[in-house]
Amino acid sequence: MNLHLKSIKELRGLLDGADLTAQELTQYYLDRIQKLDPIIHAYITVNEKAMEQAEAAQKMIEAGAAGPLTGIVLGLKDNICTKGLRTTCASKMLEDFIPAYDATVAEKLEEAGAIFIGKLNMDEFAMGASTETSFFGATRNPYDPERVPGGSSGGSAAAVAAGLCVAALGSDTGGSIRQPAAFCGVTGIKPTYGRVSRYGLVAFASSLDQIGPIAKSARDCAYLLDAISGQDPKDMTSRPSEAVVPMLGESVEGTVIGVPKECFGEGLDPEVRAAVEKAIEKYEEMGCVIREVFMPSLKYAVPAYYLISSAEASSNLARYDGVRYGYRSKEGKNFEEQVIATRNEGFGNEVKRRILLGTYALSGAQFDAYYKKADLLRRRIKKEYEEIFRICDCMITPTAPEAAFKFGEKGGDPTELYLADLYTAAVNIAGLPAVSTTCGYTKEWLPIGMSIVGKPFAEGEILNLADAFEKKFNYILNDFCL
Ligand code: GLN
């Protein structure tokens, strides 16, 4: 039985109908991980207690107390704290860090009876777009192991695509859920800022970070999103929201879709452009109304994003001093020297680059010249979205300027990799929700992603649009090379 190709709903049927036990499903994935993860390298840690969780889930099912995710096998990005289970953030700094508490999302999923099969690889501290900066080595793209899976949630997207878990959680600060989902041919949603509690997510840029699902389909994403959403007293920026699953299956007729001209200009690969444009035509066939819109400030989104996110990161990462927890260097004759040695040895190059950039942008003389300007741009970008949403229900853009690239291809100038966020970073800057789904393939059979961006808390609408497309054009994962 090809269980890894089944949707959450299909697995639910098998589990509730006693055709499959949670232990069998867990064993199935453990076997697949053992067989395939040496090639893909999606996991940093496999959870030794997964079978115990499966037993508890099976009891819930047998007692008739199962919810949508009871017994469903999930992977978590390794920046989501899990009590008693190593959480490394793919950094030497946290190589041996075992949290004493669960992130709110982990707690909610555990209560729902989900099984955590392991912790997934990522760019170090979620800084990157290729998963190449992981201290534990890169993850490979299941469509072509010579290519990157995208990042920073590359492990999450690759694990879902390769059938190494049913679904996963990632985090998105500037595109880290959507871009790897696009590169690996799966679906991922970055929720509205505040929909999902950030408590227990290792902070990168607190005003931009959101946790969200990556799964084989929009519907599977919806199940996970409903399970993790909600106001949390431990995160003052979290807000209550409505369930999205009941909104799936509604007609999309009459939906007004904005297509920003600036997202189809320079820098966009012709094959990606063709696939996204074709998808937009399909929406027209489904009865949607297409409108051209304008985002003149989109060109500033990447620089504004890197300034804001690095500034926040420089402050958030100040806590890694080797004193409280995490890696501690043996070098240094006094406190200051030891902190310097710890940070020098514990952080990788990209993390150091961001800390330097952020500290510089926040320093007295530079504050007005850089941070303040980035903040002004943030307001401008937000306003442009607000204007678009006055006349449109949502927007469609490419997820990334190109399909998955080869390892080392962008090794030279780091800013080359920063351009991977061209279409995604503005969405975080404005705090909006966006879902990426597969809309086609290149000549080399690499997946191409499109993003549907919604109004604040309109996750139900954009997931419904993605679901309608997936159902009609069936771009859902096939059992490819693996
Ligand atoms: N690629 C972006 C960066 O490197 C996005 C990262 C993210 O969303 N976590 O910062």
Residues whose N, C-alpha, C, O or C-beta is under 5 A from the ligand:
A	BS01	LIG	A126 M127 G128 A129 G151 S152 S171 D172 T173 G174 G175 S176 D421
